[in-house]
Amino acid sequence: MSLRYLVCLLLLVGGMIGPGAANVVMTNLPIISQTGHAYAAQWGSPGTQNGQFDTPGAVAADATGNVYVVDAGNHRIQKFTSSGAFITSWGSRGSGEGQFNDMGGIAVGGNGTVYVVDSGNYRIQAFTSSGDFINTWGTRGSGAGQYLEVSDVAVDETGRVYAVDSGNRRVQTFDADGDLVATWGTPGSGPGELTSPKAIAVDRTGTLYVIDSGAARIKLFMSSGEFISQVMVDGTNGGLSFNPVDIAVDGDEMVYVADRDSDRVFVPAIWPGANNSYMEMWGSSGTGNGAFREPTGIAADSRGSIYVVDSGNNRIQRFDVVPPTPTRGSGIEAPFVLLPIAVALLVAHRLPGWHKK
């Protein structure tokens, strides 16, 4: 049993036992904890110089803590340390090797290979971590290995690459060399079908999480493309305007969603039946620390820090882990004795050695 299910079981059992001194909220926009992450740093400003951005679109982090940003308006990738110190950049506008046209998502493999969606050229490009060109694949079309609108990319621990082909409403799987392995997904709104797939992420077990923005759902698949389950993320009960555009999964299998219309980050509950329930959420419209203007990309690093592309403010913001605090409100009430246990599990899970066997 994973940590998040164990914590939620404790909280739900508490609700069955009876009311107590502390509450866990399951309301219109249910939140189990509100302060799992706090603003830590930011970098970027409008422009074309190193460390500046023109409508950045996506972000990824590698195993050593480096951060890669799709600087879409400047047709380049910029690489930074986790604190925002500029390291290098590469790319220009065009259709040649290492050039980009209308860029999309980005992912970094365990070996450091950087995969970039070159949407306008209907292809994926692969680079070393320093920006040296390795390979490219894809052309325009609906055949195997082709795209009508490629929007995002993810890579699992085995090196397999998953590309969201939004125009054909499918996901295509490739090996590390770009050879097609499988194609899955059909148009539709039913389980396992895709209406308007936007983004994809993969956890360490190989489970794939696809944002189907047209259906306002996160759909889970096995690496083979077999459908597992889905949850709604439309937020209609809270009166918010939702437009989920990117997704990330951390080492604890917690899911993070960047929502462009509400200028927020959501951490949705993924277990079956947990529609519109959220473990955590943060953000508001604005220019201050922790506020956003159209967040378009999100990534998690190995420490649990979350990087958000604040596209309208031409910056990257980093949020670090802090101990969660139970919220108060109407809904399921858990006895006080169970809440410290749940919080202790969450905190301990972040400590070194927790995952060691």
N, C-alpha and C positions, 0 to 999 in steps of 0.2 A: 504494500500500500504506500503510495507516495505521500509526502509530507502534507501537501495541501488537502488531500482527502482526509487524512488523520485529524488535522486541525478542524476541518469543517464538521467531521463526525463528532468531535468533542463539543463543538458549539451547538450542533443540532440536538445531541443528547441532553445538553443543559436545558434546551428549550422544552424538551419533553418532561424533564424532572419538575420544572416549575420556575416561577419568577424569582429573580434575585436582585442583587445590588447593582449589577452591571448588565448592559444590554449589547447585543450584536444586531445591527440593523439589517433588515430585509424589507425595504420600503419601495417606493416608486422606482428609484434608481438604487437598488440595494448595494450597500457597501459594507464589507466585513471589517476592513481596516482602512484608515485614510492617510496614514503617515509612514508608509513603507519606504518612500523615497523623498528626498529633500533636495532643493536646488543647491548645486555645488560650484558650477563654473559655466562660463560662456566665452565664445570667441567668434569673431567675424564682423564685417561691416560691408556696405555696398562698395563694389569696385572690381578692378581687374588685377590688382597686385596680389602677391603671395598672402594668403590668409584672408583675402576678401572674396566676396561671393556676388553672383548675379543669379537670383532665384535658385538656390540650391535645392536639390530634389530628393536625395536619398543618402543613407549613411550605413557604414558597416564597421565592425571592429574585429581585429585579428586576435590570435591567442596571446600575443605579447603586449596587448594594450594599445596598439596603434589604431588610429581612426581614419577611415577613408570617406571622403565626402564627394558626392556627385555635384559639381558646380556647373549646373546645366546651362545657364546663360553664357558662361565662358567656355563651354564645350571642353571641360577638362575634369580630371580627378585630382583632388588635393589630399595629401596625407599629413596627419598631425599626430603628436603625442596625445595621451589621454587628457592632458591639461591644456591642449590647444596650441602647443608650439609647432610651428610649420616645419615640415621635413622635406617634402618634395611635391611636385605636381607633374602631370603629363596630359597630353591631348590637345587637339585643336579641331576646328570645324572642317568637316569633309567626309569623304567616303573611303579613304585609304586606310591602311593598317595603322591603328592607334589614333584614328580620327573619329569624331562622333557627330551625330546629327539627331537632335531630339532625344536626349538620354533618359533612361529609366532607372531601374533598380541596380543594386550592387551587392555582392556577397564575397566573402573571403573563405577559402578552404583551409583545412588544417595544416596544409603544407605551405600556406602563404600565398597561393595563387588567387589573384583578384579577378572576379568575373563581373563584367559591366554590360548592362543592357543598352545597346545602341539602337533605340527604337526606330528612328528615322531611316536607318539603313537595314532594318529587319534582321538583326543579327545579335549574337553574343560575342564579346571579345574577352580574351583571357590575357592577363599580364602577370609578371612577377611582382613582388611587393614593392619593388623600386620603380615599376612602370615600364619595364621592358616588354615588348609585345611577344606573346607566345603563340596564340592561335585565334581563329575566328570561325564561326559557323552560323548558317542561316541565310535564307533568301525570302523574298516576298512570295506568299502563296498559301495554299491550304493543304499541301501535301506533307508527307512525313519530313520532319526537320525544317519545315517552312513556317513563317509567321505572317499573320495579318496585322497584329498589333502586339508585340512582345512588351510586357510591362514590368516584370520583376523576375528575380532569379534567387535561388537558394542552393546551398551545397551541403551535403550531409557528411558524416564522419568517414564514410567509405570513399568519398570523392565524387559521388554522383551529383550531377547538376540538374536542377529542376527549373524549368522556364515557364512562366505564365504567358500563354498565348491568348490574350484577351479577345482578339478579333475572331479567333476560331473557337473560343469558349472551351479551352482545354489546357492541360498541362503536359509538357513534353519532358521526358527524362533522357539525359545524355551521360555518357561516361566522361572522365576527366579530359579526354582528347576530343570531345565534341561529337562522338559517334552516337547516333540515336539508339536508345535502349527500349523505350516504350512511349506510347501516347495514350492518355486517358482523359475522360471527361466528355460529356455531351451537352448540348444546349438544353436548358430547361430549369425549372425551379424545384424539382423533386430531389430527394436524397441522392447524393452523388452526382447530381447534375449541376451545371454552372450557368448562371444568368449573365453576370458581368464580373468575372474573376479579376482582381486587381493586384493582389500581393500574396506572397508565400513565405513561410518560414518552416524550419525543420528543427526538431529537438534532438537530443543526444541518443534517443531510442529509435530515431528514424521516422517518427510520426510527423506528418505534414499538416500544416495549418494554412488554409487558403481563405483569404477574405473574398467573399462573393458579394461585392458591394451592391449589385443589383437586387439581391435578395436580403441584404442587411444581415448576413450570417457569416459565421466562421465555420468552415467545414473541415473536418478532420479525415485524413486518408492515411492508409498504410503506404509505405514507399513503393509498393506495386501499383498503387492507384485505387485499391479497394476502399470503399467508403466505410468510415467508422461511425461518425456521429456529427451533429451540428448544434450550434447554439445561436440564438438571435442576439444581435447587437444593435438594435435600432433605437433603443432609448425612448420610445414614444411615450411611455408612462411618465417620464420626467419632463416632457415638453421641450426637449432639446432637439436641435437639428443635427442629425448624424450623417457623416460621410467618411466612414473608415477607409483610409488610403494606404496604410502600411502596417506591418505586423512584425513582432520580434518575439523570440522565446529565450529565456535565460537558462542557466545551468540547473535551476530548480524546477524547470518546466512550467514556469509562470509566463503567461502570455501578455504582451503589451501591444496596444493598438493606438496609432496616431489617428485622431479624428480631425479632419481639416475644417469642417463647418462649425463645430462647437469649440475649437481651439483648446482641446484637451487631450490628455493621455488617459486611456482606460486600461484596467487590468481585469478582463472579464473572467468570471468563473466558467470553467470549461466542462465540468462534469455534466452528465446527461440531465436534461431538464432545467438547467440553470440559466434559462433565458433572461437576458437583461439584468443579470446579477453581477456585481463588480467587487473584486477584492480590494480595489484601490482606484482612485482617480485624482488627477491634479491638472491645473492649468486654468487659464481664463484668457479673454481677449485683451491684448495690450502689448506694451513694449518693455515692461519691467521684468525683473528676475522671476522666472517661472511662468511668465505670461507668453502667449504665442499669437502670431498672426499667420494663420494657415500652416500648421505643422504638416509636413508632407513625408517625412521619413523617420524611422526609429530603429535603434539597434541596442543590443545588450552586450556587455563585455564579460570576461570571465570572473570579475569581481562582483557582478550584479549591478554595476552602474549602467544607467540608461542614457543614451544620447538621442536627442530629438532635433531634427532639422526644422528650425523656425524660419521657414522660407520667406515669409513676408517681411521679417526683420533681418534677413540676410545674415543669419548667425546659427551656430550650434549651441545647444544648451545641454549640460550634463547634470544628471540627478543621481545622487549616491544613496545607498541603503541606510536607513535609520530604523530603530526598533519600532514596530507597529503599535498603535494605540487603539484600543477598542472604541467604537463610536456609540453614541446614545441616540435613541429614536424609537419609533414604534416598530413592532415586529417581534421576531423570535427573541426571547429573553433567556440568557444563560446564567446559572448560579455563579456567584463570584469565584467560587473555588475552581471552576473549570477554565475561566479566562486566563489566569496566570499560567496554567499548564499549556494552553494553546499558544500564548505569546512566547513562553520559554522555548517551545519547540521551534517556533519561527526564528527566534534569535539564535538558538544553538545551531540551527541548520546553516547559518551563515558563517559559523566559526570554522577555522582550519581543521581538517581531519574528519569532519562529519561524514563525508562520503567514503572515507578509507575503510576498507574491509579488514 
